[in-house]
Structure formats: structure tokens, C-alpha cells
Amino acid sequence: MHKTKHAQKITKRFEELVSQAGHKLPKEHYDELVLLIEAGIDTALLERLEKMADKLQSLAHSVRNDAEFYD
């Protein structure tokens, strides 16, 4: 699922919960919530990708080192 659709789905569910509690928020607040959720998804993804890149860099270094000392 794309992050925007996922963020919208989460926001829609939150809006339903707010409504069930008898409250109402302006549409602008829900639009902002979608952006905040997307930003959170982006941050989590980038942190994970950075860890993966570090592991790949370490593996590449190990392979290069093994190749240099291969008999």
C-alpha cells in the first residue's frame, strides 16, 4: 500500500473515532494528520534503509578484503 493511501486510511479511522466520541475537528486538521503520518512513514523507512546500507557496506568491505587475500 502506498504511504499516502495508508496515511489517509489511518486518518479516516481516527476521524471515525473522534466522531464516535461526539467530537468534530476541521478538515484542515485531518489533512495535517495525513502529512504527519506520511512524514513518520518516511522517517522510519529512511532509518531502515540507512541500516541496510551500512550492512551492505560492511559486507562489500568483507568481500573485497577476502578477494585481496584469496589464494
C-alpha positions as CSV (number, residue, x, y, z in Angstrom):
1,M,0.0,0.0,0.0
2,H,1.4,3.4,-0.9
3,K,2.2,5.7,2.0
4,T,-0.3,8.4,1.1
5,K,-3.2,5.9,0.9
6,H,-2.0,4.3,4.1
7,A,-1.9,7.7,5.9
8,Q,-5.3,8.5,4.6
9,K,-6.7,5.2,5.8
10,I,-5.3,5.8,9.3
11,T,-6.6,9.3,9.4
12,K,-10.0,8.2,8.3
13,R,-10.1,5.7,11.1
14,F,-9.1,8.4,13.6
15,E,-11.8,10.7,12.2
16,E,-14.3,7.9,12.8
17,L,-13.2,7.5,16.4
18,V,-13.4,11.2,17.0
19,S,-16.8,11.3,15.5
20,Q,-18.0,8.4,17.6
21,A,-16.8,10.2,20.7
22,G,-19.1,13.1,19.7
23,H,-16.4,15.5,18.6
24,K,-15.6,17.1,15.4
25,L,-12.3,18.6,14.0
26,P,-11.9,20.9,11.0
27,K,-10.9,19.1,7.7
28,E,-7.5,21.0,7.8
29,H,-6.6,19.1,11.0
30,Y,-7.2,15.8,9.3
31,D,-5.2,17.0,6.2
32,E,-2.3,17.9,8.5
33,L,-2.6,14.5,10.2
34,V,-2.1,12.8,6.8
35,L,1.1,14.8,6.3
36,L,2.4,13.9,9.7
37,I,1.7,10.2,9.2
38,E,3.4,10.3,5.8
39,A,6.4,12.1,7.4
40,G,6.6,9.4,10.1
41,I,6.5,6.6,7.5
42,D,9.3,8.4,5.5
43,T,11.4,8.7,8.6
44,A,11.0,5.1,9.6
45,L,11.8,3.9,6.0
46,L,14.9,6.1,5.7
47,E,16.2,4.9,9.1
48,R,15.7,1.3,8.0
49,L,17.4,1.9,4.6
50,E,20.3,3.5,6.3
51,K,20.8,0.5,8.5
52,M,20.6,-1.8,5.4
53,A,23.1,0.4,3.5
54,D,25.5,0.1,6.5
55,K,25.2,-3.7,6.4
56,L,25.8,-3.7,2.7
57,Q,28.9,-1.5,3.0
58,S,30.3,-3.8,5.7
59,L,29.6,-6.9,3.5
60,A,31.2,-5.3,0.5
61,H,34.3,-4.4,2.6
62,S,34.5,-8.0,3.8
63,V,34.2,-9.4,0.3
64,R,36.8,-7.0,-1.0
65,N,39.1,-8.0,1.8
66,D,38.6,-11.7,1.2
67,A,39.3,-11.2,-2.5
68,E,42.6,-9.5,-1.8
69,F,43.8,-12.4,0.3
70,Y,42.4,-15.2,-1.8
71,D,45.0,-17.9,-2.7
